[in-house]
Amino acid sequence: MATLAPASEAEPSDPGIGPGHGHPGGSRMPEEHEKAIFHHLLIYCAGQAYRCRRRRAMEIPLVLRFEEIDAGMLPLVGGKAANLGVLAAAGFPVPPGVCLTTEAYRRVTERSGSLEAALDALEVTSPTDTRALAELAGTARAAVLSAPVPEEVADAVRRSAHGPVAVRSSATAEDLPDASFAGQQDTFLNVVGPEAVLEAVRHCWASLWTDRAVAYRAANGVAHRSVRLAVVIQEMVQAEVAGVMFTADPVTGRRRQAVIDAAPGLGEAVVSGAVNPDRFTVDVATGRITDRRAGDKRLAVRSRAGGGVEHVETPAAGTADERAAAGTAGRRTADGTAGGTNGTATGAAGPAAETPDGAEGAFCLTDGQVRALAELGDRVEEHYGAPQDIEWAVDSDGALRLTQSRPITTLHPIPRHAGPDVAADASGDLDDGLRIHVCLSLAQGLHQPITPMGMAAFRLMSSAALGLLGHPVADPRAGAPRFAEAGGRLFLDVTGIMRSRVGQAILPRVLDVMEARSAVVLRALAADPRFGVTRRSVRPALRRALRVGGRYRVLPRALRALLRPESAHRHARATESALRAHLASPPDATALQRLDRAELILSRWTFRLVPEVAPGPLAGFAMFGLAVRLLGGRARPGEFPTVLRGLPRNVTTEMDLALWHLAARIRRDAPAAALLLGTPAAELAARFHAGALPAVVEEGLREFLREYGVRAVAEIDLGVPRWSEDPAHVIGVLANYLRLDDPALAPDVQFARGAAEAEAVVEGLAARAGGLRGRVVRFALGRARALCGLREFPKFLLVTSLAAARAELAAVGAELAGRGLLASPDDVFFLTLREARTALTGSDAPARPGATAGAGAPEGSGPSAGTRAPGGSGPSAGPGALRALVAGRREEAARERRRRHVPRVLLSDGTEPEAVAGAAVAADGALTGTPASAGSVTGLARVVLDPVGAHLEPGEILVCPSTDPGWTPLFLTAGGLVMEMGGANSHGAVVAREYGIPAVVGVARATGRVVTGQEITVDGTSGTVAVSAPSAAS
């Protein structure tokens, strides 16, 4: 039998790893021997790792010249230095300099225990807890300032200090394509001497932890521990004139329009806002100066002898009257007139606004310098491929110098068409190819970005809708030609519609009830000569309407609904039952069959049944319009909206009331109610799926979800989980209802009261009209009340279909995750239909003829796809590429979710017409919008951007971007409603009327102009929102 060698005979340099090594027969060592060997091995590995780290540290440079820097060095040099290196390498006039790399910052801070403690605390601090963030930022700054600077770092800084220099922070999360972080860290100008430069560098390092930088990173979801700081040490430009240039208008969004701010001295005066600068607007394509404003320029920042800067008061460039006498005044516009805009909603360029003779002295730049700056900015934008925010200076020799360039991150992407180019369609030739895009996402109450799979579904559905109208699309998966997308939002190209006489008359009226502010913008655009009518005849539109109406028997169905409203309701429910039967999926289907079935549902069933039920509500609204016309001026303010309160058979209202009745049942079970009020909704959702909730909750919730589980917040995006999958939001709403203890505010009581008031108003209006007119008004308004509630039903059918398609795609995701191609099944919703098929089969062709057709434009070509799949139309082979594709798109979606403002209407040159026109404000300073639900209420505002998990105290006024049916359960406890989007018949407006809460919709930027805790007064009759000063609590 083999014997074990004594421990003393083992070679210390040879641990003897492996079965039988040094041991005949492979016998196992005693445990204490293995521990000793493992200990030696651990020490050896740790030593090797330390030597490797030291070797790498010695190889990482502390200082790099601009010429040595490229865009791939961002983690080493930060955003500002990376951009300066790119510009210098491209030959742009960048003052010479060096970058002290992030390696220097690492060596200074790596042993700071207090900084580590602050970072640990920051990781668990809420972005909204500004006081805690500020305290931790102060701790971090103090830690950096007190940390000793290694001698090799100090020597590197001193060797870089030649002559007067500018010392600028360059963070690794700065000047990035999606977040500029502008002004978050410090800059020191005209620093003279090695020790002064070293001190400035130390304060730059500390400025990574200013209160504003910490808050900005927290708000933008950037991990504090991931950020490092490099420092730019750059030759100081002793500027005669300096300032900032945007290569696209940052307010209106218009591309190829440079906006230049300039003032004498260093650019710091302009950047910090310490001076009113001269402003120039230049049409980059033509070089025309289309607008100019002379600032007073009363302050200049100049270098001081011996180092530092000073603020110098300068004589004003004349009074306003003197500047006006010189011919320029404070402003000169493109058409040569002083003051105001050129009168169009889009800011169209007119003749060049050249400086009149004798007036150029009022400005700090000549026309030639302005044009040279605009041309230089255009070249920088072309180099980067994106609009830029540029800091520049004119030195004492008159030479232009670029001191910084960063992307403009606030611009909304320009909509791109997924299908064929529409510029040459039947809408007629355009003067300059300019297109008008209306945001369909906002019109549907959806503010957040749509997932790539959700966007792919909309492309397929838009093609199906056009097919129903008799216009088949060559490539259904590419979408309808006028379908466009940007930033994960849906847009519709309405240029052709707005260039026809019928379209200009009808489209704004349709939007009046869906998204009223968009209608205002479109009416302003109709007056723009660039969108003049090219199709005046109404006959083609009339022929199309008659053809489609005849094909789907719209008129006979509408007449039948008018004669027998109950038959319309029965038909709607029968249609729903038939749809659910068609949507049932075979349990043994393969993943590929499920994908085929998802495409079949989207292409055939989502819109197929809409013509079955739409004629009913159309007839109802036609009757409402007839009554309005017959009554003329006899109705009092607020009476017509009251007629539409308490409408029967509204599926969204029925859903909300069903949830309220469930809450009432739970309230009678004290332990169950206490559980809902005291347990997080997510935990309760998990218990529900496990069958571990009290019976009254478990059974009631299952019953509710059987009928309404297909719904969700943002439900038109099939990438969003349905309530049947995640009922946390529903459970949270139930808990909110349990807090409502005033019987008079009970939603069923409010609904019944609204219905009674509506019937009383109908009788009053009929009596006021009198005679035969009165009888017709009574009939028309009665039918309107009987049928208008069905307006929500077509969308309910659509959402039901989307939920079925989502279930099929979830099974596809599970298959792909099981193969290791995706990290989780839900990742399938960050692919497109074409990419999912390619991942399953290696081909994007449908497995069954007729499921979909064509293989034209790549489905991932739109911005919603985010990161493009390698190879164009589908993902490349291998799980790594597909996972990376999904990760990139998830990051892009997260960035877009943080976007607070989405334009209602956007032109193809980037112009946001509403921004040109400005937000509507009443004479007394109140915000204005569209009256949506009559009445007035004063209360505390609650600004809610996402309803999931939102808590609304009874009586608080809900202020939100937009709503869809997933939001409406919150209305039951709200005292009033203010929405940025919507019209008098949008979802939010309808439900607000149902519950009798005053509402104003279409209030531009309401969520940014009102803060939680402010007292506001909502007047739903006049359409105004009066805002008080912020409360101390806010």
Phi, psi and omega in degrees: 000139183292146177248151180275138177289146177298152181300329182292341181273351181290141177282121181297331182279352181234097185300339179071052180277141175116153181299128172074005181294114182074009184224104181305138178081358176071029181292151185278140176293158169297152185299324182292330177292317180298320180295319180296316180296317180298323179297314178300317182295320180297316179297319181297313182295320179297319178297317179297318180296320179296315179296325179294318179295318180296321180295317179295320180298321179292333181278335180284124184288147174275329184227138175228136172286155180307322183296341182266359186260139172229174187297335181284357182264016184310313181297339182266326188241351181080170186293315184296312181293323178299316179295320179295322177296317178297315180296317180297317180295331180276359176089014178282155186284076180261128176303140183295154179182183180228167176237124169279113194286172179294343176298323178296316179298319181298316182295328180287323190256352190296336182253017182272105180294322182292327176293318178299318179296319179295320179295319178301317181291322180296328182298333184248012180265135181293141177299340181270353180272078188295327181293314179295320178300317181295320179295317180290326176298318178298319177299316181295318178299314181299322179296318181291317183293332182268352181289136178292142178266119178304148186299323182293330177288314180300318179297319180297321178293314183298323181291341182268355186267088180243110179072182177298132182226161169258131180249115188236140175288146177219092184276154179288346175246050184221146177056040180266163182299333185248354177202118187280329185054030185298134174074011183279332178247171190268156174228141178235126187253150176053052179273130186236127175099143185302316183291324178293322178294317179299319179294321178296320178298317180300320180287331173296315177304314182295331183290352171298341185242028171296157179305316184292323180292318180295316180295320181295316179296318180299317181292331182261009175071027180264125181293127182298323183291341183275352188265137174234165181234127167257169182227129176270129174242107194233144177307131182284127175269118178276086192283139169277320177219143179206169179171207186231144176227131171256130181277356169222150182293116185288344181267308182273342180086357186295125177281164179058031176225105183278137176241120187241125171253132186218146176208154177297150177087201183287155183290348182303326180297322180284314184298319183278350181079019182280352184222151170272104188276168166289145179233134179234139173242130187233130169283108189296323184297324184252345184079008180283136172274104189270348182200145176211145175224131177268124175273169181283334175051046184282351183226137174231140174260123183229156177291144180254140179302131180091358176117152180086182181230163176225152178261119187248124174289134180240151177298138178295149180280055180083158174287171178301320180294322180292321178292325178296320178296329178287350174104356182244332185051206178282350185201147172220132188260177187297331182266011175087005179260151181272141173077158176068180174262179182280007171093347179265158180285346186250355180069042182296142182284139174248208178296159182297139178265073180288153181288127179295158180303135178082355184256349186297335179296343177287347183245153182269354176236144173280164177301322179297320178292323179298313181294321179297320177297314181298320179294320178296317179298323179296321180291323178295316179299317180297323180296318181275338182077019180202151178303146187235151172253111192243134169259136188219166178209151171250117185279183185295341177270000181084009181275141175280136178229141176260122180256348180188148172213136178217157178290149171277111189266353184270351182288139175280139177302152179277133180302138177239144182273133179283329183265200181299157179300133183261002187296335183251025183280190187289000181288350180099162180289142178256151181300316183227021178073013183287136181242153176250125179241129175256135183281109178287330178303311181293323179298334178263011177077022183247112182265329184282160180291152179270143179294157177303321178291323176297321178291321177298321178297319179294325176300313181295319180291324178296323176295320179296320180296317178296323177299320177298330181273004177088020179232078182298147182259137184299315180237095185303324182288340177280340176096170178295147184303325182273002179280128181223166181211150178200133179058029181076012178247151179275136175229153176239127176283111183253016183303310181299319180297316183286349177261011174246150182296319179295317181298317179296331180280322190267314188302311178300327179292322176297316181289338177306323183263348180257311185208084194298324182294325176297323178297320178299315181296317181295323178295324177293321179293330180298335178275352180283124183299339179291344180241041180294156181292129176248345178234109186261335184286139178268353186297315180301318180295321180294318179298317180297317181297317179294322181294313180293317179299321179290320182299322185253014173052045183295314184295311178301321180292322179294318179296320179297320179295322179294321181286319184225081181305324182296328179293327177295320179293317179297320180296321180298314181292323177295323177295320178298315180298318179296321180296314181299324178294319179294329187276350180299132185258140175299133184292337185259018182291145175283168179299320181293321177295324178292322176295317176302317183293321178300315179294325178294316178300314184291324185272338185241325191258336186297320182251351188298325185266355179301315179299343179289325188247343183295326182302329179300300179296329176299317177296321179298314180290330175297319178294321178299315178298321178299316180296319178301317181293318181294326183282335179057236182265015183284339183279144177272159179305133176090350184287319181297314175300326181296326179303329184265016175275148175063039181290134176285158172063026173272114188298329179288317177295318178300322178297312181298318180291326176298321178291323177295318180295325175295319178298322179297321178294319181293325181300330180285348177253095189304313179298321179295318179297318179297323178298314181295323182283338187248004184236137178303142184300322181298321178292320179295324178297319178295320178295323179299313180295334178273357181071031187246022178262161175304150188303319183297326179281312184300309183290318180296321180291320178297319178297317179297316184287335175300324182270320190240010181294347178284350186270168178191166167289137185060043191290343179286353173263111182289353174283353182267131179302142177278162179299330178295332178277317183224095183274016184302318181296317180298318180295321177297322177293319177302318179296321176299318180296325181294338180277350181272106186245008177268112183303328182292338181264003180301133185301323180292326176293316179298318181297313180297321179296319179296319179296319179294318178297321180297315180297322179295320179294320178302313180297320180295318179294318179297317179295321181294324179288318175073155173059213181297320178302318180296320179294321178294318178299316180299315180297314184297314181289328176296316178292325177299315179294327182286330190247335186294336178298340180284356183302332182277347190288318177305320179292325178298320176296318178300315181294323176300317178295317180298322180296321178294317178296322179297319180299319178296318182289330177297323177293323176297318178298321178297320178296315181292323177292322177297329176279354181085007181280333177236151180286327178212157181302324181295344179296341180299335182281358172254015167250177172254171178301318181295318181292322177297319179294317179297320179296324180285320192239343187084002179221147179262010179280137177301142182288337183236127180304139176093346179296311170214171184226154171080164177209056186277240186300141180302133184292332181277014186282343181277160181299335180297334179289342179064237178298128181285144174291138178305132178091004174096263193280347181208166181289149177284167182295151175103138182293330182299316182295318182292319179294320179295322178299313180295317181299318179298320180289326177295320178297317179297319179296321178297320177296317182291330178295335179279352179291120184276332185239126175240128183291140176291315181231137183221131177272161185287352173265009178093351182292134173258102186303326180295325178293326177294317182286330182088157180285148182282128178227135180288167182299329181272009178092356179289152174284147182237151177204212182254127175300132184235328178210122190294157179117169180226142179214142174243131181191183179275137182279146170232107180276121182234122179262336180219121185287342182294116181083000182289143178242125181240116177291145178307129178094346178291151181265121182281123176242119188212164180292311182194173180219154166232181184303337178293340178278331197297336174301334178293336184296335186295335179253359183279147175273339180192174184221134171231124181236141176289327184248176171102167178227188186296339180240020173286167186306311183299318181295316181299312184290325176300318178295321180303321185262002175071028178260133179302140183213141172231129182240168180069032179268107188301130174055035183298321184290344176264342184257352175238140177242152178303132179101345176289146173274126179229155176242121181256119177251099183283354177271317181268343180082033180238154177230111178268130186245127177274179174294152180299142178283162179298328181294331184283000000 
